[in-house]
């Protein structure tokens, strides 16, 4: 295994005032294509695995793991937080910087593991969940494994190596997921979820080293480490707070309503997230690389932002609206009737279509232009409002907690749009123009789908045939409305379709 060149920069990324030109467009399309492939494959396989595990495991087991996962993710962010953004945004990266990042991440990961092994019983007692201690300790061992391959993946993504990353991510997910299902069928309970995470991280790290053949050296520079921390500290804090935005409710629900309630809440959120993630995350992941190269050209960045947000909203809005309509019937039909309450909660989460989508685009832009302090301020504001509304809602049950989270997302949306304008010059008008057509078409589609299901249901449980028929009709209606009201999407479809060949007799 030979070492990569010490000069990690490329001419395109270091030239001032980069343009959203044909070269970058081509890289973007290729990377986006493979990122979409990865996201779709991940989501499809992850959905299958999640469905099987939800049927095999109890609400309590899934709930306890959801709480354990919070602390595992905290460690991952501390160890590798800001890494991808730092490597993607830097105009030039040398071996000393990469080695310093690598060993810093490994050191933080091992320190966090030691801390978790000491305080795990205290955390279990604090959350009133005695079964949390051992899974938390074992799951923490996945953190050094993740840190071992994080630098390699970040370097590969910097070179728009999304194809390689996609293939390896899919393979790691398949191996880890299959292991989890076999373990659950063997009666391992919550440990099947712990094994899944550890196996997935191990396979992913092995493949990361083979995808980017760079071998770390025993190099470390304290000055370089301080510079890295100066850039990544705000990003790391922002990532931790954004994690807690979604996961702090799991901890509060677990402490107040029990592990089973956490399981219901997590299945509701995860099922909603799956329908949106495949449509949003590919654009968000590739967006960071694109915006970083356009950070010196605000006009080109605005153009790229509007184009990508428009396409993403065209996919995510109907996915979330449509899922919201059918969630009470679909979730128990797919996951089992013990999760019927999760279907009702998922319907509430679907109302987050607008802020959920926009949130995935504001963060990469703020990272690309170096305004991580705004990310931190936004994240803190969102977390404080989430905590406040959740504590108020908890005495009224899970549905009230879900409503509180949706209300929070809309209350803090104006601040996010304001920060985006201040940092990059991308105003609310640009965002509105990008999402107005998908929003209108999705709303009309939702009304049609709801009406159709009311007719088909006839006070009985929906069958798969009726459900698929209603969804197909709604999707065709949405496409027709979107193309009718928006010339932008008509041009997009025209660009995607192959050109017609002229008849030789013409």
C-alpha positions as CSV (number, residue, x, y, z in Angstrom):
1,X,0.0,0.0,0.0
2,X,1.8,3.1,-1.2
3,X,1.4,6.6,0.2
4,X,-0.5,9.3,-1.6
5,X,1.3,12.4,-2.7
6,X,1.9,14.9,0.0
7,X,0.1,17.6,-2.0
8,X,-3.6,17.0,-1.5
9,X,-4.7,20.2,-3.3
10,X,-6.0,20.5,-6.8
11,X,-5.8,23.4,-9.2
12,X,-9.5,23.7,-9.5
13,X,-10.1,24.1,-5.8
14,X,-7.3,26.6,-5.3
15,X,-8.1,29.0,-8.1
16,X,-9.8,32.2,-6.9
17,X,-13.3,32.9,-7.9
18,X,-14.1,29.4,-9.1
19,X,-17.1,29.2,-11.4
20,X,-20.0,26.8,-11.5
21,X,-18.8,25.9,-14.9
22,X,-19.1,22.8,-17.1
23,X,-16.2,21.0,-15.3
24,X,-17.6,21.5,-11.9
25,X,-21.1,20.8,-13.1
26,X,-19.9,17.5,-14.5
27,X,-18.2,16.6,-11.3
28,X,-21.3,17.6,-9.4
29,X,-23.6,15.5,-11.6
30,X,-21.3,12.5,-11.3
31,X,-20.9,12.8,-7.5
32,X,-24.5,13.5,-7.1
33,X,-25.4,10.5,-9.1
34,X,-23.3,8.2,-7.0
35,X,-24.4,9.9,-3.8
36,X,-28.0,9.4,-4.8
37,X,-27.2,5.7,-5.6
38,X,-25.6,5.4,-2.2
39,X,-28.5,7.1,-0.4
40,X,-31.2,5.1,-2.2
41,X,-29.3,1.8,-1.7
42,X,-28.6,2.7,2.0
43,X,-32.2,3.7,2.6
44,X,-33.7,0.7,0.8
45,X,-31.5,-1.8,2.6
46,X,-31.6,0.1,5.9
47,X,-35.4,0.2,5.7
48,X,-35.6,-3.6,5.1
49,X,-33.2,-4.2,8.1
50,X,-35.1,-1.7,10.3
51,X,-38.4,-3.4,9.5
52,X,-37.1,-6.8,10.3
53,X,-35.5,-5.6,13.6
54,X,-38.6,-3.7,14.6
55,X,-40.6,-6.9,14.2
56,X,-38.1,-9.0,16.0
57,X,-37.3,-6.7,18.9
58,X,-39.4,-5.2,21.6
59,X,-40.3,-1.5,22.1
60,X,-38.1,-1.4,25.2
61,X,-35.1,-2.9,23.4
62,X,-35.3,-0.4,20.6
63,X,-35.9,2.4,23.1
64,X,-32.9,1.6,25.2
65,X,-30.6,1.4,22.2
66,X,-32.0,4.8,21.0
67,X,-30.7,6.3,24.2
68,X,-27.4,4.5,24.0
69,X,-27.0,5.7,20.5
70,X,-27.1,9.3,21.6
71,X,-23.9,9.0,23.7
72,X,-22.2,7.0,20.9
73,X,-22.9,9.8,18.4
74,X,-21.6,12.4,20.8
75,X,-18.3,10.5,20.8
76,X,-18.2,10.2,17.1
77,X,-18.8,14.0,16.6
78,X,-16.1,14.8,19.2
79,X,-13.6,12.5,17.5
80,X,-14.3,13.4,13.9
81,X,-16.6,16.5,14.1
82,X,-15.7,19.1,11.5
83,X,-13.3,16.8,9.7
84,X,-15.1,16.5,6.4
85,X,-15.8,20.3,6.4
86,X,-12.2,21.1,7.2
87,X,-10.7,18.9,4.5
88,X,-13.4,19.9,1.9
89,X,-13.0,23.6,2.5
90,X,-9.2,23.8,2.7
91,X,-7.6,25.1,-0.6
92,X,-4.5,23.0,0.1
93,X,-3.8,20.2,2.5
94,X,-0.5,18.6,3.2
95,X,0.6,15.4,5.0
96,X,1.4,17.2,8.3
97,X,-2.1,18.6,8.6
98,X,-3.7,15.2,7.7
99,X,-1.5,13.3,10.1
100,X,-2.3,15.8,12.8
101,X,-6.0,15.4,12.2
102,X,-5.7,11.6,12.2
103,X,-3.9,11.3,15.5
104,X,-6.0,13.9,17.1
105,X,-9.2,12.0,16.2
106,X,-7.7,8.7,17.4
107,X,-6.7,10.3,20.7
108,X,-10.1,11.9,21.4
109,X,-11.8,8.6,20.5
110,X,-9.9,6.6,23.0
111,X,-10.3,9.2,25.8
112,X,-14.0,9.2,25.2
113,X,-14.2,5.4,25.4
114,X,-12.4,5.5,28.8
115,X,-14.8,8.2,30.0
116,X,-17.9,6.2,29.0
117,X,-16.7,3.1,30.8
118,X,-16.4,5.1,34.0
119,X,-19.6,7.1,33.9
120,X,-22.0,4.6,32.2
121,X,-23.6,3.4,35.5
122,X,-24.1,7.0,36.5
123,X,-25.9,7.8,33.2
124,X,-28.0,4.7,33.5
125,X,-29.1,5.8,37.0
126,X,-29.8,9.3,35.8
127,X,-32.1,8.1,33.1
128,X,-33.6,5.4,35.3
129,X,-32.6,2.8,32.8
130,X,-30.4,0.1,34.4
131,X,-30.2,-1.9,31.2
132,X,-28.3,0.9,29.5
133,X,-24.9,0.4,31.2
134,X,-23.4,-2.6,29.3
135,X,-24.6,-1.8,25.8
136,X,-23.3,1.8,26.2
137,X,-19.8,0.5,27.2
138,X,-19.6,-2.0,24.4
139,X,-20.9,0.4,21.7
140,X,-18.3,3.0,22.6
141,X,-15.7,0.6,21.3
142,X,-16.9,1.4,17.8
143,X,-15.6,5.0,18.1
144,X,-11.9,4.3,17.6
145,X,-12.8,2.1,14.7
146,X,-14.7,4.9,13.1
147,X,-11.9,7.4,13.7
148,X,-9.4,5.1,12.1
149,X,-11.1,5.5,8.7
150,X,-12.6,8.9,8.9
151,X,-9.6,10.8,7.4
152,X,-9.5,8.4,4.4
153,X,-13.1,8.9,3.6
154,X,-12.8,12.6,3.9
155,X,-9.9,12.7,1.5
156,X,-11.7,10.5,-0.9
157,X,-14.7,12.8,-0.9
158,X,-12.5,15.8,-1.4
159,X,-11.6,14.4,-4.8
160,X,-15.3,13.8,-5.6
161,X,-14.8,10.1,-5.0
162,X,-18.4,9.5,-4.2
163,X,-18.6,6.4,-6.4
164,X,-16.0,4.6,-4.3
165,X,-17.5,5.8,-1.1
166,X,-21.0,4.7,-2.2
167,X,-19.9,1.2,-3.1
168,X,-18.1,0.7,0.1
169,X,-20.9,2.2,2.3
170,X,-23.4,-0.1,0.7
171,X,-21.2,-3.1,1.3
172,X,-20.6,-2.2,4.9
173,X,-24.3,-1.6,5.5
174,X,-25.2,-5.0,4.0
175,X,-22.7,-6.9,6.1
176,X,-23.6,-5.0,9.3
177,X,-27.4,-5.2,8.7
178,X,-27.3,-8.9,7.9
179,X,-25.3,-9.6,11.1
180,X,-27.9,-7.7,13.1
181,X,-30.8,-9.7,11.7
182,X,-29.1,-13.0,12.3
183,X,-28.3,-11.9,15.9
184,X,-31.9,-10.8,16.5
185,X,-33.3,-14.0,15.2
186,X,-31.0,-15.8,17.5
187,X,-32.5,-14.0,20.5
188,X,-29.7,-11.5,21.1
189,X,-32.2,-8.6,21.7
190,X,-30.6,-5.2,22.1
191,X,-27.1,-6.7,21.5
192,X,-28.1,-7.3,17.8
193,X,-28.2,-3.5,17.4
194,X,-24.9,-3.1,19.2
195,X,-23.3,-5.8,17.0
196,X,-24.7,-4.1,13.8
197,X,-23.0,-0.8,14.6
198,X,-19.6,-2.3,15.5
199,X,-19.5,-4.6,12.5
200,X,-20.6,-1.8,10.1
201,X,-17.9,0.5,11.4
202,X,-15.2,-2.2,11.2
203,X,-16.1,-3.1,7.6
204,X,-16.4,0.6,6.6
205,X,-13.0,1.4,8.0
206,X,-11.3,-1.5,6.2
207,X,-12.8,-0.4,3.0
208,X,-11.9,3.2,3.7
209,X,-8.2,2.3,3.8
210,X,-8.5,0.4,0.5
211,X,-10.4,3.2,-1.2
212,X,-7.8,5.9,-0.4
213,X,-4.3,4.5,-0.1
214,X,-2.7,6.9,2.3
215,X,-0.8,5.6,5.3
216,X,-0.6,7.8,8.4
217,X,2.9,8.7,9.7
218,X,4.0,9.4,13.2
219,X,3.7,13.2,12.6
220,X,1.9,15.6,14.9
221,X,2.1,19.4,15.2
222,X,0.6,21.2,18.1
223,X,0.3,24.5,16.2
224,X,-1.4,22.7,13.4
225,X,-3.8,21.0,15.9
226,X,-4.6,24.4,17.4
227,X,-5.4,25.8,13.9
228,X,-7.6,22.7,13.2
229,X,-9.5,23.2,16.5
230,X,-10.0,26.9,15.8
231,X,-11.9,26.0,12.6
232,X,-13.6,22.8,13.8
233,X,-14.6,23.8,17.3
234,X,-17.7,25.8,16.3
235,X,-18.6,23.1,13.8
236,X,-18.2,20.4,16.4
237,X,-20.4,22.3,18.9
238,X,-23.0,22.9,16.2
239,X,-23.0,19.2,15.2
240,X,-23.4,18.2,18.9
241,X,-26.3,20.6,19.4
242,X,-28.0,19.5,16.1
243,X,-27.6,15.9,17.4
244,X,-29.3,16.8,20.6
245,X,-32.0,18.6,18.7
246,X,-33.2,15.3,17.4
247,X,-32.0,13.0,20.3
248,X,-32.5,15.0,23.5
249,X,-36.2,14.2,23.3
250,X,-35.3,10.4,23.5
251,X,-33.5,11.0,26.7
252,X,-36.2,13.1,28.2
253,X,-38.9,10.7,27.1
254,X,-37.0,7.7,28.5
255,X,-36.5,9.4,31.9
256,X,-40.2,10.5,32.1
257,X,-42.3,8.0,30.1
258,X,-40.0,4.9,29.9
259,X,-38.0,3.0,27.3
260,X,-41.1,1.7,25.4
261,X,-42.2,5.2,24.7
262,X,-38.8,6.0,23.3
263,X,-39.1,3.0,21.0
264,X,-42.4,4.3,19.7
265,X,-41.1,7.8,19.2
266,X,-37.9,6.6,17.5
267,X,-39.7,4.3,15.0
268,X,-42.1,7.2,14.1
269,X,-39.2,9.6,13.5
270,X,-37.0,7.0,11.7
271,X,-39.9,6.0,9.3
272,X,-40.5,9.7,8.5
273,X,-36.8,10.4,8.1
274,X,-36.3,7.5,5.7
275,X,-38.7,9.0,3.2
276,X,-36.9,12.3,3.2
277,X,-33.3,11.3,3.6
278,X,-32.9,9.6,0.2
279,X,-34.2,12.8,-1.4
280,X,-32.3,15.3,0.7
281,X,-29.0,14.0,2.0
282,X,-27.3,13.3,-1.4
283,X,-27.8,17.0,-2.4
284,X,-26.6,18.1,1.0
285,X,-23.5,15.9,1.0
286,X,-22.4,17.0,-2.6
287,X,-23.4,20.5,-1.8
288,X,-20.6,21.0,0.7
289,X,-18.0,20.1,-1.9
290,X,-19.6,22.4,-4.5
291,X,-20.1,25.4,-2.2
292,X,-16.6,25.1,-0.9
293,X,-15.2,25.5,-4.4
294,X,-17.5,28.5,-5.0
295,X,-16.9,30.2,-1.7
296,X,-15.1,33.1,-3.5
297,X,-17.9,33.5,-6.1
298,X,-21.2,34.4,-4.3
299,X,-23.1,34.7,-7.6
300,X,-22.1,31.1,-8.7
301,X,-22.8,29.8,-5.1
302,X,-26.3,31.3,-5.2
303,X,-26.9,29.7,-8.6
304,X,-25.8,26.3,-7.4
305,X,-27.8,26.6,-4.1
306,X,-31.0,27.5,-5.9
307,X,-30.6,24.8,-8.5
308,X,-29.9,22.0,-6.0
309,X,-32.5,23.1,-3.5
310,X,-35.1,23.3,-6.2
311,X,-34.5,19.7,-7.4
312,X,-34.3,18.4,-3.8
313,X,-37.6,20.1,-2.8
314,X,-39.2,18.6,-5.9
315,X,-38.4,15.2,-4.4
316,X,-38.6,15.7,-0.6
317,X,-41.8,17.7,-0.4
318,X,-44.0,15.1,-2.1
319,X,-42.2,12.3,-0.2
320,X,-42.9,13.8,3.2
321,X,-46.4,15.1,2.3
322,X,-47.4,11.8,0.8
323,X,-46.0,9.8,3.7
324,X,-47.7,12.0,6.2
325,X,-51.1,11.2,4.6
326,X,-50.6,7.4,4.6
327,X,-48.5,7.0,7.8
328,X,-51.3,5.9,10.1
329,X,-52.0,3.0,7.8
330,X,-48.5,2.4,6.4
331,X,-46.4,2.2,9.5
332,X,-48.4,-0.5,11.3
333,X,-48.9,-2.4,8.0
334,X,-45.1,-2.5,7.5
335,X,-43.6,-2.6,11.0
336,X,-46.3,-4.6,12.7
337,X,-49.4,-3.6,14.6
338,X,-47.5,-3.1,17.9
339,X,-46.2,0.1,16.2
340,X,-49.6,1.6,15.5
341,X,-49.0,4.6,17.8
342,X,-45.8,5.3,15.8
343,X,-47.8,5.8,12.6
344,X,-49.9,8.5,14.2
345,X,-46.7,10.3,15.5
346,X,-45.1,10.0,12.0
347,X,-48.0,11.9,10.6
348,X,-47.2,14.8,12.9
349,X,-43.5,14.7,11.8
350,X,-44.4,14.9,8.1
351,X,-45.5,18.6,8.7
352,X,-41.8,19.4,8.9
353,X,-41.2,19.2,5.1
354,X,-40.2,22.8,4.6
355,X,-37.8,23.4,7.6
356,X,-36.4,19.8,7.4
357,X,-35.4,20.3,3.8
358,X,-34.0,23.8,4.2
359,X,-32.0,22.8,7.3
360,X,-29.9,20.4,5.1
361,X,-29.0,23.2,2.7
362,X,-28.2,26.1,5.1
363,X,-25.6,24.1,7.1
364,X,-23.3,23.3,4.1
365,X,-23.4,26.9,2.8
366,X,-22.5,28.3,6.2
367,X,-19.7,25.8,6.5
368,X,-18.3,26.6,3.1
369,X,-18.1,30.3,3.7
370,X,-16.5,29.8,7.1
371,X,-19.4,31.1,9.2
372,X,-19.5,28.3,11.7
373,X,-20.2,30.7,14.5
374,X,-23.6,31.4,13.0
375,X,-24.2,27.6,12.9
376,X,-23.4,27.5,16.6
377,X,-25.8,30.4,17.4
378,X,-28.6,28.8,15.3
379,X,-28.1,25.4,16.9
380,X,-28.1,26.8,20.4
381,X,-31.3,28.7,19.8
382,X,-33.0,25.7,18.3
383,X,-31.9,23.5,21.2
384,X,-33.1,25.9,23.9
385,X,-36.5,26.2,22.2
386,X,-36.7,22.4,21.7
387,X,-35.9,21.8,25.4
388,X,-38.4,24.4,26.6
389,X,-41.2,23.2,24.4
390,X,-40.5,19.5,25.1
391,X,-40.5,20.0,28.9
392,X,-43.9,21.8,28.5
393,X,-45.3,19.0,26.3
394,X,-44.1,15.9,28.2
395,X,-46.9,15.8,30.8
396,X,-49.4,15.6,27.8
397,X,-47.8,12.5,26.2
398,X,-45.9,11.6,23.0
399,X,-48.1,13.3,20.5
400,X,-47.7,16.6,22.3
401,X,-43.9,16.1,22.3
402,X,-43.9,15.5,18.5
403,X,-46.1,18.6,18.0
404,X,-43.6,20.6,20.1
405,X,-40.7,19.5,17.9
406,X,-42.6,20.5,14.7
407,X,-43.5,23.9,16.1
408,X,-39.9,24.5,17.1
409,X,-38.7,23.9,13.6
410,X,-41.0,26.7,12.2
411,X,-40.3,29.1,15.0
412,X,-36.5,29.1,14.3
413,X,-36.7,28.9,10.5
414,X,-36.7,32.8,10.1
415,X,-33.4,33.0,12.0
416,X,-31.9,30.3,9.8
417,X,-32.9,32.2,6.6
418,X,-31.5,35.5,8.1
419,X,-28.1,33.9,8.9
420,X,-28.0,32.4,5.4
421,X,-28.5,35.9,3.9
422,X,-25.9,37.5,6.2
423,X,-23.2,34.9,5.5
424,X,-23.6,34.2,1.8
425,X,-26.0,36.8,0.3
426,X,-28.6,34.1,-0.4
427,X,-31.8,35.8,0.5
428,X,-35.2,34.5,1.3
429,X,-36.4,35.3,-2.2
430,X,-34.0,32.8,-3.7
431,X,-35.1,30.1,-1.3
432,X,-38.8,30.9,-1.9
433,X,-38.4,30.8,-5.7
434,X,-36.7,27.4,-5.4
435,X,-39.4,25.7,-3.3
436,X,-42.7,27.5,-4.2
437,X,-43.7,25.2,-7.1
438,X,-42.9,21.9,-5.2
439,X,-44.8,23.2,-2.2
440,X,-47.9,24.1,-4.1
441,X,-47.9,20.8,-6.1
442,X,-47.3,18.7,-3.0
443,X,-50.1,20.4,-1.1
444,X,-52.6,19.7,-3.9
445,X,-51.2,16.1,-4.2
446,X,-51.7,15.6,-0.4
447,X,-55.3,16.7,-0.6
448,X,-55.9,14.4,-3.6
449,X,-54.2,11.5,-1.8
450,X,-56.2,12.0,1.4
451,X,-59.4,12.2,-0.5
452,X,-58.6,9.1,-2.5
453,X,-57.7,7.1,0.6
454,X,-60.9,8.2,2.4
455,X,-62.9,6.8,-0.6
456,X,-60.9,3.6,-0.8
457,X,-60.8,2.9,2.9
458,X,-64.5,2.8,3.5
459,X,-63.9,2.5,7.3
460,X,-61.7,-0.6,6.7
461,X,-58.0,-1.3,6.9
462,X,-56.3,-0.4,3.6
463,X,-54.9,-3.2,1.5
464,X,-51.5,-3.1,-0.2
465,X,-53.2,-3.0,-3.6
466,X,-55.4,0.0,-2.8
467,X,-52.5,1.8,-1.1
468,X,-50.1,1.4,-4.0
469,X,-52.9,2.4,-6.4
470,X,-53.6,5.6,-4.5
471,X,-49.9,6.5,-4.2
472,X,-49.3,5.9,-7.9
473,X,-52.2,8.2,-8.8
474,X,-51.0,10.9,-6.4
475,X,-47.5,10.7,-7.8
476,X,-48.6,11.1,-11.4
477,X,-50.9,14.0,-10.3
478,X,-48.0,15.7,-8.6
479,X,-45.7,15.4,-11.6
480,X,-48.4,16.8,-13.9
481,X,-49.1,19.8,-11.6
482,X,-45.4,20.5,-11.1
483,X,-44.7,20.5,-14.8
484,X,-47.8,22.6,-15.5
485,X,-46.9,25.4,-13.1
486,X,-43.1,25.5,-13.3
487,X,-41.1,26.2,-16.5
488,X,-38.0,25.4,-14.4
489,X,-38.9,21.8,-14.0
490,X,-40.0,21.5,-17.6
491,X,-36.5,22.6,-18.6
492,X,-35.0,20.2,-16.1
493,X,-36.9,17.3,-17.5
494,X,-35.9,18.4,-21.1
495,X,-32.2,18.4,-20.0
496,X,-32.4,15.0,-18.4
497,X,-34.2,13.3,-21.3
498,X,-32.0,12.2,-24.3
499,X,-32.2,14.5,-27.3
500,X,-34.4,13.4,-30.2
501,X,-32.6,12.3,-33.3
502,X,-33.6,14.1,-36.5
503,X,-35.2,11.9,-39.1
504,X,-32.9,11.4,-42.1
505,X,-35.9,12.5,-44.3
506,X,-36.4,15.7,-42.4
